[in-house]
Amino acid sequence: MNNDFTFSIIKPNAVRTGKTGPILAMINEGGFEIAAMRLVKMTLSQAESFYMVHKERPFFEGLVEFMTSGPVVVLILKRENAVEAFRKLIGATNPAKAEPGTIRKTFAVSVQMNAVHGSDSPENAANEANFFFSGIERFF
């Protein structure tokens, strides 16, 4: 994966409350092309594996519990400088600190229930996309 791709998850709270469509609309309006998309319900072991980098953090168990509480939408997004552009579009992790017009300012409930995940580097985008998508499912 290169700088023209990033990975995102629309989190369970946003899916559960019917925000998937409006979030996808903001993504499209932000100039992103959806290269791959799936609706998945992560198992406990999948969530623990995906978030292994946070294993020693105090929020790990709550994060895993939250991310397995319902379906999520996983996405590979395409656009020039995708990681940086998407991080700007989603806003700060804490929705109270997010800029107006960002996805998190618009749809987040809390730091944990912040509506979306966005990769923080091209390397992590590639790793995260590979976790959820096989080569045949990718359109890049």
Chimera marker file (.cmm) of the C-alpha trace (Angstrom):
<marker_set name="trace">
<marker id="1" x="0.000" y="0.000" z="0.000" r="1" g="1" b="0" radius="0.5"/>
<marker id="2" x="1.258" y="3.498" z="-0.708" r="1" g="1" b="0" radius="0.5"/>
<marker id="3" x="0.392" y="7.045" z="0.324" r="1" g="1" b="0" radius="0.5"/>
<marker id="4" x="-2.665" y="6.984" z="-1.927" r="1" g="1" b="0" radius="0.5"/>
<marker id="5" x="-4.497" y="4.467" z="0.298" r="1" g="1" b="0" radius="0.5"/>
<marker id="6" x="-5.661" y="4.330" z="3.886" r="1" g="1" b="0" radius="0.5"/>
<marker id="7" x="-7.771" y="2.079" z="6.071" r="1" g="1" b="0" radius="0.5"/>
<marker id="8" x="-10.818" y="2.943" z="8.161" r="1" g="1" b="0" radius="0.5"/>
<marker id="9" x="-13.368" y="1.299" z="10.428" r="1" g="1" b="0" radius="0.5"/>
<marker id="10" x="-16.834" y="2.682" z="11.017" r="1" g="1" b="0" radius="0.5"/>
<marker id="11" x="-17.252" y="1.624" z="14.642" r="1" g="1" b="0" radius="0.5"/>
<marker id="12" x="-20.156" y="-0.338" z="16.195" r="1" g="1" b="0" radius="0.5"/>
<marker id="13" x="-21.887" y="2.674" z="17.748" r="1" g="1" b="0" radius="0.5"/>
<marker id="14" x="-22.033" y="4.501" z="14.420" r="1" g="1" b="0" radius="0.5"/>
<marker id="15" x="-23.245" y="1.394" z="12.558" r="1" g="1" b="0" radius="0.5"/>
<marker id="16" x="-25.825" y="0.652" z="15.272" r="1" g="1" b="0" radius="0.5"/>
<marker id="17" x="-27.246" y="4.191" z="15.198" r="1" g="1" b="0" radius="0.5"/>
<marker id="18" x="-27.591" y="4.355" z="11.406" r="1" g="1" b="0" radius="0.5"/>
<marker id="19" x="-24.667" y="6.691" z="10.752" r="1" g="1" b="0" radius="0.5"/>
<marker id="20" x="-22.911" y="4.489" z="8.165" r="1" g="1" b="0" radius="0.5"/>
<marker id="21" x="-24.565" y="6.213" z="5.189" r="1" g="1" b="0" radius="0.5"/>
<marker id="22" x="-23.892" y="9.769" z="6.355" r="1" g="1" b="0" radius="0.5"/>
<marker id="23" x="-20.277" y="8.869" z="7.224" r="1" g="1" b="0" radius="0.5"/>
<marker id="24" x="-19.769" y="7.278" z="3.792" r="1" g="1" b="0" radius="0.5"/>
<marker id="25" x="-21.225" y="10.428" z="2.230" r="1" g="1" b="0" radius="0.5"/>
<marker id="26" x="-18.692" y="12.589" z="4.114" r="1" g="1" b="0" radius="0.5"/>
<marker id="27" x="-15.911" y="10.263" z="2.965" r="1" g="1" b="0" radius="0.5"/>
<marker id="28" x="-17.038" y="10.598" z="-0.665" r="1" g="1" b="0" radius="0.5"/>
<marker id="29" x="-17.460" y="14.362" z="-0.332" r="1" g="1" b="0" radius="0.5"/>
<marker id="30" x="-13.921" y="14.461" z="1.104" r="1" g="1" b="0" radius="0.5"/>
<marker id="31" x="-12.605" y="13.208" z="-2.223" r="1" g="1" b="0" radius="0.5"/>
<marker id="32" x="-12.046" y="9.574" z="-1.269" r="1" g="1" b="0" radius="0.5"/>
<marker id="33" x="-12.804" y="6.614" z="-3.485" r="1" g="1" b="0" radius="0.5"/>
<marker id="34" x="-13.899" y="3.442" z="-1.690" r="1" g="1" b="0" radius="0.5"/>
<marker id="35" x="-11.499" y="0.771" z="-2.968" r="1" g="1" b="0" radius="0.5"/>
<marker id="36" x="-12.899" y="-2.007" z="-0.748" r="1" g="1" b="0" radius="0.5"/>
<marker id="37" x="-15.646" y="-2.280" z="1.860" r="1" g="1" b="0" radius="0.5"/>
<marker id="38" x="-17.041" y="-5.028" z="4.095" r="1" g="1" b="0" radius="0.5"/>
<marker id="39" x="-19.474" y="-5.323" z="6.981" r="1" g="1" b="0" radius="0.5"/>
<marker id="40" x="-17.969" y="-7.602" z="9.635" r="1" g="1" b="0" radius="0.5"/>
<marker id="41" x="-18.704" y="-8.712" z="13.185" r="1" g="1" b="0" radius="0.5"/>
<marker id="42" x="-15.336" y="-9.177" z="14.853" r="1" g="1" b="0" radius="0.5"/>
<marker id="43" x="-14.896" y="-12.109" z="17.189" r="1" g="1" b="0" radius="0.5"/>
<marker id="44" x="-13.166" y="-11.644" z="20.520" r="1" g="1" b="0" radius="0.5"/>
<marker id="45" x="-9.975" y="-13.265" z="19.224" r="1" g="1" b="0" radius="0.5"/>
<marker id="46" x="-9.990" y="-11.136" z="16.046" r="1" g="1" b="0" radius="0.5"/>
<marker id="47" x="-10.394" y="-7.908" z="18.033" r="1" g="1" b="0" radius="0.5"/>
<marker id="48" x="-7.667" y="-8.931" z="20.494" r="1" g="1" b="0" radius="0.5"/>
<marker id="49" x="-5.355" y="-9.695" z="17.583" r="1" g="1" b="0" radius="0.5"/>
<marker id="50" x="-6.171" y="-6.473" z="15.700" r="1" g="1" b="0" radius="0.5"/>
<marker id="51" x="-5.614" y="-4.321" z="18.809" r="1" g="1" b="0" radius="0.5"/>
<marker id="52" x="-2.610" y="-6.322" z="20.127" r="1" g="1" b="0" radius="0.5"/>
<marker id="53" x="-0.490" y="-3.163" z="19.960" r="1" g="1" b="0" radius="0.5"/>
<marker id="54" x="-2.619" y="-1.841" z="22.865" r="1" g="1" b="0" radius="0.5"/>
<marker id="55" x="-2.503" y="-5.077" z="24.917" r="1" g="1" b="0" radius="0.5"/>
<marker id="56" x="-0.712" y="-3.489" z="27.890" r="1" g="1" b="0" radius="0.5"/>
<marker id="57" x="-2.839" y="-0.334" z="27.909" r="1" g="1" b="0" radius="0.5"/>
<marker id="58" x="-5.562" y="0.068" z="30.547" r="1" g="1" b="0" radius="0.5"/>
<marker id="59" x="-8.263" y="0.597" z="27.904" r="1" g="1" b="0" radius="0.5"/>
<marker id="60" x="-7.500" y="-2.647" z="25.985" r="1" g="1" b="0" radius="0.5"/>
<marker id="61" x="-10.291" y="-4.812" z="27.454" r="1" g="1" b="0" radius="0.5"/>
<marker id="62" x="-12.904" y="-2.091" z="27.078" r="1" g="1" b="0" radius="0.5"/>
<marker id="63" x="-11.799" y="-1.439" z="23.504" r="1" g="1" b="0" radius="0.5"/>
<marker id="64" x="-12.041" y="-5.119" z="22.571" r="1" g="1" b="0" radius="0.5"/>
<marker id="65" x="-15.456" y="-5.399" z="24.257" r="1" g="1" b="0" radius="0.5"/>
<marker id="66" x="-16.708" y="-2.306" z="22.426" r="1" g="1" b="0" radius="0.5"/>
<marker id="67" x="-15.367" y="-3.345" z="19.014" r="1" g="1" b="0" radius="0.5"/>
<marker id="68" x="-17.053" y="-6.758" z="19.319" r="1" g="1" b="0" radius="0.5"/>
<marker id="69" x="-20.381" y="-5.289" z="20.487" r="1" g="1" b="0" radius="0.5"/>
<marker id="70" x="-21.805" y="-5.114" z="16.964" r="1" g="1" b="0" radius="0.5"/>
<marker id="71" x="-20.951" y="-5.039" z="13.287" r="1" g="1" b="0" radius="0.5"/>
<marker id="72" x="-18.354" y="-2.635" z="11.903" r="1" g="1" b="0" radius="0.5"/>
<marker id="73" x="-17.701" y="-1.439" z="8.363" r="1" g="1" b="0" radius="0.5"/>
<marker id="74" x="-14.091" y="-1.815" z="7.247" r="1" g="1" b="0" radius="0.5"/>
<marker id="75" x="-12.867" y="0.259" z="4.322" r="1" g="1" b="0" radius="0.5"/>
<marker id="76" x="-9.856" y="0.792" z="2.123" r="1" g="1" b="0" radius="0.5"/>
<marker id="77" x="-9.943" y="4.353" z="0.851" r="1" g="1" b="0" radius="0.5"/>
<marker id="78" x="-8.069" y="5.846" z="-2.094" r="1" g="1" b="0" radius="0.5"/>
<marker id="79" x="-6.979" y="9.430" z="-2.550" r="1" g="1" b="0" radius="0.5"/>
<marker id="80" x="-3.725" y="11.335" z="-2.935" r="1" g="1" b="0" radius="0.5"/>
<marker id="81" x="-2.029" y="11.594" z="0.496" r="1" g="1" b="0" radius="0.5"/>
<marker id="82" x="-4.838" y="9.434" z="1.847" r="1" g="1" b="0" radius="0.5"/>
<marker id="83" x="-3.618" y="8.873" z="5.415" r="1" g="1" b="0" radius="0.5"/>
<marker id="84" x="-3.028" y="12.549" z="6.128" r="1" g="1" b="0" radius="0.5"/>
<marker id="85" x="-6.187" y="13.680" z="4.344" r="1" g="1" b="0" radius="0.5"/>
<marker id="86" x="-8.345" y="11.120" z="6.132" r="1" g="1" b="0" radius="0.5"/>
<marker id="87" x="-6.918" y="11.954" z="9.563" r="1" g="1" b="0" radius="0.5"/>
<marker id="88" x="-7.881" y="15.570" z="8.874" r="1" g="1" b="0" radius="0.5"/>
<marker id="89" x="-11.386" y="14.553" z="7.743" r="1" g="1" b="0" radius="0.5"/>
<marker id="90" x="-12.082" y="12.421" z="10.826" r="1" g="1" b="0" radius="0.5"/>
<marker id="91" x="-10.750" y="14.917" z="13.366" r="1" g="1" b="0" radius="0.5"/>
<marker id="92" x="-9.221" y="14.484" z="16.811" r="1" g="1" b="0" radius="0.5"/>
<marker id="93" x="-9.701" y="11.230" z="18.736" r="1" g="1" b="0" radius="0.5"/>
<marker id="94" x="-11.488" y="13.194" z="21.447" r="1" g="1" b="0" radius="0.5"/>
<marker id="95" x="-14.609" y="14.550" z="19.724" r="1" g="1" b="0" radius="0.5"/>
<marker id="96" x="-14.696" y="17.516" z="22.109" r="1" g="1" b="0" radius="0.5"/>
<marker id="97" x="-11.384" y="18.627" z="20.574" r="1" g="1" b="0" radius="0.5"/>
<marker id="98" x="-12.286" y="17.773" z="16.967" r="1" g="1" b="0" radius="0.5"/>
<marker id="99" x="-12.715" y="20.557" z="14.433" r="1" g="1" b="0" radius="0.5"/>
<marker id="100" x="-16.271" y="21.424" z="13.316" r="1" g="1" b="0" radius="0.5"/>
<marker id="101" x="-17.244" y="19.575" z="10.153" r="1" g="1" b="0" radius="0.5"/>
<marker id="102" x="-15.106" y="16.512" z="10.918" r="1" g="1" b="0" radius="0.5"/>
<marker id="103" x="-16.623" y="13.048" z="11.143" r="1" g="1" b="0" radius="0.5"/>
<marker id="104" x="-15.851" y="12.699" z="14.845" r="1" g="1" b="0" radius="0.5"/>
<marker id="105" x="-17.197" y="16.145" z="15.747" r="1" g="1" b="0" radius="0.5"/>
<marker id="106" x="-20.394" y="15.300" z="13.851" r="1" g="1" b="0" radius="0.5"/>
<marker id="107" x="-20.972" y="11.668" z="14.917" r="1" g="1" b="0" radius="0.5"/>
<marker id="108" x="-18.805" y="10.701" z="17.916" r="1" g="1" b="0" radius="0.5"/>
<marker id="109" x="-20.246" y="10.093" z="21.366" r="1" g="1" b="0" radius="0.5"/>
<marker id="110" x="-16.982" y="9.819" z="23.355" r="1" g="1" b="0" radius="0.5"/>
<marker id="111" x="-13.259" y="9.136" z="22.947" r="1" g="1" b="0" radius="0.5"/>
<marker id="112" x="-13.934" y="5.389" z="22.670" r="1" g="1" b="0" radius="0.5"/>
<marker id="113" x="-17.202" y="5.697" z="20.749" r="1" g="1" b="0" radius="0.5"/>
<marker id="114" x="-15.691" y="8.167" z="18.294" r="1" g="1" b="0" radius="0.5"/>
<marker id="115" x="-17.487" y="6.768" z="15.225" r="1" g="1" b="0" radius="0.5"/>
<marker id="116" x="-14.447" y="5.932" z="13.075" r="1" g="1" b="0" radius="0.5"/>
<marker id="117" x="-10.909" y="4.645" z="13.099" r="1" g="1" b="0" radius="0.5"/>
<marker id="118" x="-8.346" y="5.914" z="10.620" r="1" g="1" b="0" radius="0.5"/>
<marker id="119" x="-4.844" y="4.554" z="10.129" r="1" g="1" b="0" radius="0.5"/>
<marker id="120" x="-2.054" y="6.802" z="11.366" r="1" g="1" b="0" radius="0.5"/>
<marker id="121" x="0.594" y="5.844" z="8.789" r="1" g="1" b="0" radius="0.5"/>
<marker id="122" x="0.824" y="4.198" z="5.364" r="1" g="1" b="0" radius="0.5"/>
<marker id="123" x="2.514" y="1.197" z="7.020" r="1" g="1" b="0" radius="0.5"/>
<marker id="124" x="-0.302" y="0.753" z="9.544" r="1" g="1" b="0" radius="0.5"/>
<marker id="125" x="-2.866" y="1.273" z="6.782" r="1" g="1" b="0" radius="0.5"/>
<marker id="126" x="-1.316" y="-1.626" z="4.861" r="1" g="1" b="0" radius="0.5"/>
<marker id="127" x="-1.182" y="-3.865" z="7.935" r="1" g="1" b="0" radius="0.5"/>
<marker id="128" x="-4.732" y="-3.057" z="8.984" r="1" g="1" b="0" radius="0.5"/>
<marker id="129" x="-6.107" y="-3.521" z="5.466" r="1" g="1" b="0" radius="0.5"/>
<marker id="130" x="-4.323" y="-6.871" z="5.194" r="1" g="1" b="0" radius="0.5"/>
<marker id="131" x="-5.963" y="-7.968" z="8.453" r="1" g="1" b="0" radius="0.5"/>
<marker id="132" x="-9.470" y="-7.605" z="6.984" r="1" g="1" b="0" radius="0.5"/>
<marker id="133" x="-9.065" y="-7.968" z="3.214" r="1" g="1" b="0" radius="0.5"/>
<marker id="134" x="-7.539" y="-10.670" z="1.043" r="1" g="1" b="0" radius="0.5"/>
<marker id="135" x="-5.754" y="-9.679" z="-2.148" r="1" g="1" b="0" radius="0.5"/>
<marker id="136" x="-8.714" y="-10.618" z="-4.319" r="1" g="1" b="0" radius="0.5"/>
<marker id="137" x="-10.972" y="-8.192" z="-2.434" r="1" g="1" b="0" radius="0.5"/>
<marker id="138" x="-8.752" y="-5.187" z="-3.051" r="1" g="1" b="0" radius="0.5"/>
<marker id="139" x="-9.229" y="-2.974" z="-6.059" r="1" g="1" b="0" radius="0.5"/>
<marker id="140" x="-5.796" y="-1.346" z="-6.215" r="1" g="1" b="0" radius="0.5"/>
<link id1="1" id2="2" r="1" g="1" b="0" radius="0.2"/>
<link id1="2" id2="3" r="1" g="1" b="0" radius="0.2"/>
<link id1="3" id2="4" r="1" g="1" b="0" radius="0.2"/>
<link id1="4" id2="5" r="1" g="1" b="0" radius="0.2"/>
<link id1="5" id2="6" r="1" g="1" b="0" radius="0.2"/>
<link id1="6" id2="7" r="1" g="1" b="0" radius="0.2"/>
<link id1="7" id2="8" r="1" g="1" b="0" radius="0.2"/>
<link id1="8" id2="9" r="1" g="1" b="0" radius="0.2"/>
<link id1="9" id2="10" r="1" g="1" b="0" radius="0.2"/>
<link id1="10" id2="11" r="1" g="1" b="0" radius="0.2"/>
<link id1="11" id2="12" r="1" g="1" b="0" radius="0.2"/>
<link id1="12" id2="13" r="1" g="1" b="0" radius="0.2"/>
<link id1="13" id2="14" r="1" g="1" b="0" radius="0.2"/>
<link id1="14" id2="15" r="1" g="1" b="0" radius="0.2"/>
<link id1="15" id2="16" r="1" g="1" b="0" radius="0.2"/>
<link id1="16" id2="17" r="1" g="1" b="0" radius="0.2"/>
<link id1="17" id2="18" r="1" g="1" b="0" radius="0.2"/>
<link id1="18" id2="19" r="1" g="1" b="0" radius="0.2"/>
<link id1="19" id2="20" r="1" g="1" b="0" radius="0.2"/>
<link id1="20" id2="21" r="1" g="1" b="0" radius="0.2"/>
<link id1="21" id2="22" r="1" g="1" b="0" radius="0.2"/>
<link id1="22" id2="23" r="1" g="1" b="0" radius="0.2"/>
<link id1="23" id2="24" r="1" g="1" b="0" radius="0.2"/>
<link id1="24" id2="25" r="1" g="1" b="0" radius="0.2"/>
<link id1="25" id2="26" r="1" g="1" b="0" radius="0.2"/>
<link id1="26" id2="27" r="1" g="1" b="0" radius="0.2"/>
<link id1="27" id2="28" r="1" g="1" b="0" radius="0.2"/>
<link id1="28" id2="29" r="1" g="1" b="0" radius="0.2"/>
<link id1="29" id2="30" r="1" g="1" b="0" radius="0.2"/>
<link id1="30" id2="31" r="1" g="1" b="0" radius="0.2"/>
<link id1="31" id2="32" r="1" g="1" b="0" radius="0.2"/>
<link id1="32" id2="33" r="1" g="1" b="0" radius="0.2"/>
<link id1="33" id2="34" r="1" g="1" b="0" radius="0.2"/>
<link id1="34" id2="35" r="1" g="1" b="0" radius="0.2"/>
<link id1="35" id2="36" r="1" g="1" b="0" radius="0.2"/>
<link id1="36" id2="37" r="1" g="1" b="0" radius="0.2"/>
<link id1="37" id2="38" r="1" g="1" b="0" radius="0.2"/>
<link id1="38" id2="39" r="1" g="1" b="0" radius="0.2"/>
<link id1="39" id2="40" r="1" g="1" b="0" radius="0.2"/>
<link id1="40" id2="41" r="1" g="1" b="0" radius="0.2"/>
<link id1="41" id2="42" r="1" g="1" b="0" radius="0.2"/>
<link id1="42" id2="43" r="1" g="1" b="0" radius="0.2"/>
<link id1="43" id2="44" r="1" g="1" b="0" radius="0.2"/>
<link id1="44" id2="45" r="1" g="1" b="0" radius="0.2"/>
<link id1="45" id2="46" r="1" g="1" b="0" radius="0.2"/>
<link id1="46" id2="47" r="1" g="1" b="0" radius="0.2"/>
<link id1="47" id2="48" r="1" g="1" b="0" radius="0.2"/>
<link id1="48" id2="49" r="1" g="1" b="0" radius="0.2"/>
<link id1="49" id2="50" r="1" g="1" b="0" radius="0.2"/>
<link id1="50" id2="51" r="1" g="1" b="0" radius="0.2"/>
<link id1="51" id2="52" r="1" g="1" b="0" radius="0.2"/>
<link id1="52" id2="53" r="1" g="1" b="0" radius="0.2"/>
<link id1="53" id2="54" r="1" g="1" b="0" radius="0.2"/>
<link id1="54" id2="55" r="1" g="1" b="0" radius="0.2"/>
<link id1="55" id2="56" r="1" g="1" b="0" radius="0.2"/>
<link id1="56" id2="57" r="1" g="1" b="0" radius="0.2"/>
<link id1="57" id2="58" r="1" g="1" b="0" radius="0.2"/>
<link id1="58" id2="59" r="1" g="1" b="0" radius="0.2"/>
<link id1="59" id2="60" r="1" g="1" b="0" radius="0.2"/>
<link id1="60" id2="61" r="1" g="1" b="0" radius="0.2"/>
<link id1="61" id2="62" r="1" g="1" b="0" radius="0.2"/>
<link id1="62" id2="63" r="1" g="1" b="0" radius="0.2"/>
<link id1="63" id2="64" r="1" g="1" b="0" radius="0.2"/>
<link id1="64" id2="65" r="1" g="1" b="0" radius="0.2"/>
<link id1="65" id2="66" r="1" g="1" b="0" radius="0.2"/>
<link id1="66" id2="67" r="1" g="1" b="0" radius="0.2"/>
<link id1="67" id2="68" r="1" g="1" b="0" radius="0.2"/>
<link id1="68" id2="69" r="1" g="1" b="0" radius="0.2"/>
<link id1="69" id2="70" r="1" g="1" b="0" radius="0.2"/>
<link id1="70" id2="71" r="1" g="1" b="0" radius="0.2"/>
<link id1="71" id2="72" r="1" g="1" b="0" radius="0.2"/>
<link id1="72" id2="73" r="1" g="1" b="0" radius="0.2"/>
<link id1="73" id2="74" r="1" g="1" b="0" radius="0.2"/>
<link id1="74" id2="75" r="1" g="1" b="0" radius="0.2"/>
<link id1="75" id2="76" r="1" g="1" b="0" radius="0.2"/>
<link id1="76" id2="77" r="1" g="1" b="0" radius="0.2"/>
<link id1="77" id2="78" r="1" g="1" b="0" radius="0.2"/>
<link id1="78" id2="79" r="1" g="1" b="0" radius="0.2"/>
<link id1="79" id2="80" r="1" g="1" b="0" radius="0.2"/>
<link id1="80" id2="81" r="1" g="1" b="0" radius="0.2"/>
<link id1="81" id2="82" r="1" g="1" b="0" radius="0.2"/>
<link id1="82" id2="83" r="1" g="1" b="0" radius="0.2"/>
<link id1="83" id2="84" r="1" g="1" b="0" radius="0.2"/>
<link id1="84" id2="85" r="1" g="1" b="0" radius="0.2"/>
<link id1="85" id2="86" r="1" g="1" b="0" radius="0.2"/>
<link id1="86" id2="87" r="1" g="1" b="0" radius="0.2"/>
<link id1="87" id2="88" r="1" g="1" b="0" radius="0.2"/>
<link id1="88" id2="89" r="1" g="1" b="0" radius="0.2"/>
<link id1="89" id2="90" r="1" g="1" b="0" radius="0.2"/>
<link id1="90" id2="91" r="1" g="1" b="0" radius="0.2"/>
<link id1="91" id2="92" r="1" g="1" b="0" radius="0.2"/>
<link id1="92" id2="93" r="1" g="1" b="0" radius="0.2"/>
<link id1="93" id2="94" r="1" g="1" b="0" radius="0.2"/>
<link id1="94" id2="95" r="1" g="1" b="0" radius="0.2"/>
<link id1="95" id2="96" r="1" g="1" b="0" radius="0.2"/>
<link id1="96" id2="97" r="1" g="1" b="0" radius="0.2"/>
<link id1="97" id2="98" r="1" g="1" b="0" radius="0.2"/>
<link id1="98" id2="99" r="1" g="1" b="0" radius="0.2"/>
<link id1="99" id2="100" r="1" g="1" b="0" radius="0.2"/>
<link id1="100" id2="101" r="1" g="1" b="0" radius="0.2"/>
<link id1="101" id2="102" r="1" g="1" b="0" radius="0.2"/>
<link id1="102" id2="103" r="1" g="1" b="0" radius="0.2"/>
<link id1="103" id2="104" r="1" g="1" b="0" radius="0.2"/>
<link id1="104" id2="105" r="1" g="1" b="0" radius="0.2"/>
<link id1="105" id2="106" r="1" g="1" b="0" radius="0.2"/>
<link id1="106" id2="107" r="1" g="1" b="0" radius="0.2"/>
<link id1="107" id2="108" r="1" g="1" b="0" radius="0.2"/>
<link id1="108" id2="109" r="1" g="1" b="0" radius="0.2"/>
<link id1="109" id2="110" r="1" g="1" b="0" radius="0.2"/>
<link id1="110" id2="111" r="1" g="1" b="0" radius="0.2"/>
<link id1="111" id2="112" r="1" g="1" b="0" radius="0.2"/>
<link id1="112" id2="113" r="1" g="1" b="0" radius="0.2"/>
<link id1="113" id2="114" r="1" g="1" b="0" radius="0.2"/>
<link id1="114" id2="115" r="1" g="1" b="0" radius="0.2"/>
<link id1="115" id2="116" r="1" g="1" b="0" radius="0.2"/>
<link id1="116" id2="117" r="1" g="1" b="0" radius="0.2"/>
<link id1="117" id2="118" r="1" g="1" b="0" radius="0.2"/>
<link id1="118" id2="119" r="1" g="1" b="0" radius="0.2"/>
<link id1="119" id2="120" r="1" g="1" b="0" radius="0.2"/>
<link id1="120" id2="121" r="1" g="1" b="0" radius="0.2"/>
<link id1="121" id2="122" r="1" g="1" b="0" radius="0.2"/>
<link id1="122" id2="123" r="1" g="1" b="0" radius="0.2"/>
<link id1="123" id2="124" r="1" g="1" b="0" radius="0.2"/>
<link id1="124" id2="125" r="1" g="1" b="0" radius="0.2"/>
<link id1="125" id2="126" r="1" g="1" b="0" radius="0.2"/>
<link id1="126" id2="127" r="1" g="1" b="0" radius="0.2"/>
<link id1="127" id2="128" r="1" g="1" b="0" radius="0.2"/>
<link id1="128" id2="129" r="1" g="1" b="0" radius="0.2"/>
<link id1="129" id2="130" r="1" g="1" b="0" radius="0.2"/>
<link id1="130" id2="131" r="1" g="1" b="0" radius="0.2"/>
<link id1="131" id2="132" r="1" g="1" b="0" radius="0.2"/>
<link id1="132" id2="133" r="1" g="1" b="0" radius="0.2"/>
<link id1="133" id2="134" r="1" g="1" b="0" radius="0.2"/>
<link id1="134" id2="135" r="1" g="1" b="0" radius="0.2"/>
<link id1="135" id2="136" r="1" g="1" b="0" radius="0.2"/>
<link id1="136" id2="137" r="1" g="1" b="0" radius="0.2"/>
<link id1="137" id2="138" r="1" g="1" b="0" radius="0.2"/>
<link id1="138" id2="139" r="1" g="1" b="0" radius="0.2"/>
<link id1="139" id2="140" r="1" g="1" b="0" radius="0.2"/>
</marker_set>
